[in-house]
Amino acid sequence: MADVRLTWQFTSRLFARGTVQFTDYSYDPRRYADGRDRSFAGTFTQMLLSYKVNPRTVVFLGYTDTREGVDRDVLVQQDRTLFAKIGYAWTF
């Protein structure tokens, strides 16, 4: 398994992060009753952008992509997500 993360702080309010994870497993099919393949490979990528509006409010925008496959050369896209989140604190 390999995991690479890069973070870049543009300003005190704005940062970006990129993550790439690669997984590669090899199996002996004789040891498993479920009929699994000899190998399995997958990648997970994520990009995240964060902006702090004020000390109590943060906006996140991101993208994730997941690919899996029996062979390392042919990874099929399983999932793709675009997301947004706003985090804030209530004060009374």
Backbone hydrogen bonds, N-H to C=O, Kabsch-Sander energy under -0.5 kcal/mol:
donor,donor_aa,acceptor,acceptor_aa,energy
2,A,22,F,-2.6
4,V,20,V,-2.8
6,L,18,G,-2.7
8,W,16,A,-3.0
10,F,8,W,-0.9
10,F,14,L,-1.4
11,T,14,L,-1.6
15,F,50,S,-2.1
16,A,8,W,-2.5
17,R,48,L,-2.6
18,G,6,L,-2.8
19,T,46,Q,-2.9
20,V,4,V,-2.5
21,Q,44,F,-2.8
22,F,2,A,-2.7
23,T,42,G,-2.9
25,Y,40,F,-3.4
27,Y,38,R,-4.0
31,R,28,D,-2.2
32,Y,29,P,-1.1
35,G,32,Y,-0.6
40,F,25,Y,-2.4
41,A,69,G,-2.9
42,G,23,T,-2.5
43,T,67,R,-2.6
44,F,21,Q,-2.4
45,T,65,D,-2.6
46,Q,19,T,-2.4
47,M,63,Y,-2.5
48,L,17,R,-2.8
49,L,61,L,-3.1
50,S,15,F,-2.8
51,Y,59,V,-2.6
52,K,13,R,-2.4
53,V,51,Y,-0.8
53,V,57,T,-1.4
54,N,57,T,-1.2
57,T,54,N,-1.4
58,V,87,G,-2.8
59,V,51,Y,-2.9
60,F,85,K,-3.3
61,L,49,L,-2.5
62,G,83,F,-2.6
63,Y,47,M,-2.2
64,T,81,T,-2.6
65,D,45,T,-2.2
66,T,79,D,-2.6
67,R,43,T,-2.6
68,E,76,V,-2.4
69,G,41,A,-2.3
71,D,74,V,-0.6
74,V,71,D,-0.8
75,L,73,D,-0.6
76,V,68,E,-2.9
76,V,74,V,-0.6
78,Q,66,T,-3.0
79,D,66,T,-1.6
81,T,64,T,-2.4
83,F,62,G,-2.4
85,K,60,F,-2.3
87,G,58,V,-3.2
89,A,56,R,-0.7
